[in-house]
Each structure stands twice: as structure tokens, then as C-alpha cells.
Amino acid sequence: MPEQNFELEHQKALHNLKQNLPDNNDLDAMVNIFKAFGDMTRVKIILALAETPLSVGEIADTLDMSQSSISHQLSILKQLNLVSNARKGRNIHYRLSDQHIITIFKQTQEHIIEDENDF
């Protein structure tokens, strides 16, 4: 009898899995975000913007990179809606679009620390 209950529950779980998987458009958006996270410069920019809104020049100075390379990376992050910008005087300051981005990074860091402690 317990094996029959397991099989029934397993079949329900499979049905729910098929019903709850995101559609291909959502999956594509997720993949593109993770691709963006796969670049160390973009990760550094995100971590810097987690602290405070910054201009391109401030990010470039902080990361010791050219403004043109920072602008290029910011445009990618902006296309993915990971960062937004607002004019402040003569400068445009960038900031993270929302706190979900920081949550992803914090959980990733917790995962790394957890894995280090397992060894």
C-alpha cells in the first residue's frame, strides 16, 4: 500500500511540474539574466550599485576601467532591466532596478560559504 501511495503522489508531482514550468519566453529571459551574471565586470558593477547609485565615471574609477567599457556593460544590464538610470544635474546615475538582484547575489554568496564549510 505505501508503494501505491508513493506512485500516486509521484504522478501528481509530475503533472504539477508540467503545469508549473515557465513558458519559453520566461525561460529565455531567465537564461539571459544568468548570462549577464556570467561576466565578472557586470557582477562588479551590480555589487557596486548595490551600495549606492553611481555615475559611469564613478563606476569606471571604482573598477579602474574605461568609461566606454562601463557604458557598454551598463547598456546590457539596462536592456535586461537589471539597472535603471536617472539624471542628477549633469550626470546620469545608475542604480539597481530592484532588490531581487541583491537577493540572488546574497543567496549565491550563502551557497558558496555553505559549500566551503562542507569541506
C-alpha positions as CSV (number, residue, x, y, z in Angstrom):
1,M,0.0,0.0,0.0
2,P,2.7,2.6,0.8
3,E,4.3,1.9,-2.6
4,Q,1.0,2.6,-4.3
5,N,0.6,6.0,-2.4
6,F,4.2,6.9,-3.4
7,E,3.4,6.2,-7.1
8,L,0.1,8.3,-6.9
9,E,1.9,11.2,-5.2
10,H,4.7,11.0,-7.8
11,Q,2.3,11.1,-10.7
12,K,0.6,14.2,-9.1
13,A,4.0,15.8,-8.7
14,L,4.9,15.1,-12.4
15,H,1.6,16.6,-13.5
16,N,2.1,19.7,-11.4
17,L,5.7,20.0,-12.7
18,K,4.4,20.1,-16.3
19,Q,1.8,22.7,-15.4
20,N,4.1,25.0,-13.5
21,L,7.2,25.2,-15.7
22,P,7.6,28.7,-17.0
23,D,6.9,29.2,-20.7
24,N,9.8,29.6,-23.2
25,N,9.7,33.4,-23.2
26,D,10.2,33.5,-19.4
27,L,12.8,30.8,-19.5
28,D,14.7,32.8,-22.2
29,A,14.6,35.9,-20.0
30,M,15.9,33.9,-17.1
31,V,18.8,32.5,-19.2
32,N,19.7,35.9,-20.4
33,I,19.9,37.3,-16.9
34,F,22.2,34.4,-15.8
35,K,24.3,35.0,-18.9
36,A,24.7,38.6,-17.7
37,F,25.7,37.4,-14.3
38,G,28.4,35.3,-16.0
39,D,30.6,38.3,-16.7
40,M,32.8,39.4,-13.9
41,T,32.7,43.1,-14.9
42,R,28.9,43.1,-14.8
43,V,28.9,41.4,-11.4
44,K,31.3,44.1,-10.1
45,I,29.0,46.8,-11.4
46,I,26.0,45.2,-9.8
47,L,27.8,44.9,-6.5
48,A,28.9,48.5,-6.6
49,L,25.4,49.7,-7.4
50,A,24.1,47.6,-4.5
51,E,25.9,50.1,-2.3
52,T,24.7,53.3,-3.9
53,P,23.7,54.9,-7.2
54,L,26.7,55.8,-9.3
55,S,27.6,57.6,-12.5
56,V,29.5,55.9,-15.3
57,G,32.6,57.9,-14.3
58,E,32.3,56.8,-10.6
59,I,31.9,53.2,-11.6
60,A,34.9,53.4,-14.0
61,D,37.1,55.0,-11.3
62,T,36.0,52.4,-8.7
63,L,36.6,49.4,-11.0
64,D,39.7,51.0,-12.7
65,M,38.2,50.6,-16.1
66,S,37.4,52.9,-19.0
67,Q,34.1,54.8,-19.1
68,S,33.3,53.3,-22.6
69,S,33.6,49.7,-21.3
70,I,31.5,50.5,-18.3
71,S,28.9,52.2,-20.5
72,H,28.8,49.1,-22.7
73,Q,28.2,46.8,-19.7
74,L,25.6,49.1,-18.3
75,S,23.7,49.1,-21.6
76,I,23.5,45.3,-21.4
77,L,22.3,45.4,-17.8
78,K,19.8,48.1,-18.7
79,Q,18.4,46.0,-21.6
80,L,17.8,43.2,-19.1
81,N,16.1,45.6,-16.7
82,L,18.7,44.9,-14.0
83,V,19.7,48.6,-13.7
84,S,17.9,51.8,-14.3
85,N,19.1,55.4,-14.5
86,A,18.1,58.9,-13.6
87,R,19.6,62.3,-14.4
88,K,21.1,64.2,-11.4
89,G,22.3,67.5,-12.6
90,R,24.7,66.9,-15.5
91,N,25.3,63.3,-14.7
92,I,23.3,60.2,-15.1
93,H,23.3,57.9,-12.1
94,Y,22.6,54.2,-12.4
95,R,21.0,52.1,-9.7
96,L,19.7,48.5,-9.4
97,S,16.2,48.1,-10.7
98,D,15.0,46.3,-7.6
99,Q,16.1,44.3,-4.6
100,H,15.6,40.9,-6.3
101,I,19.0,41.3,-7.8
102,I,20.7,41.6,-4.4
103,T,18.7,38.6,-3.2
104,I,20.1,36.5,-6.0
105,F,23.7,37.6,-5.1
106,K,23.2,37.1,-1.4
107,Q,21.9,33.6,-1.8
108,T,24.7,32.8,-4.2
109,Q,27.2,34.0,-1.6
110,E,25.5,32.0,1.1
111,H,25.7,29.0,-1.1
112,I,29.4,29.5,-1.6
113,I,30.0,29.9,2.1
114,E,27.9,26.8,2.8
115,D,29.9,24.8,0.3
116,E,33.2,26.0,1.8
117,N,32.0,24.9,5.3
118,D,31.1,21.4,4.0
119,F,34.8,20.7,3.2
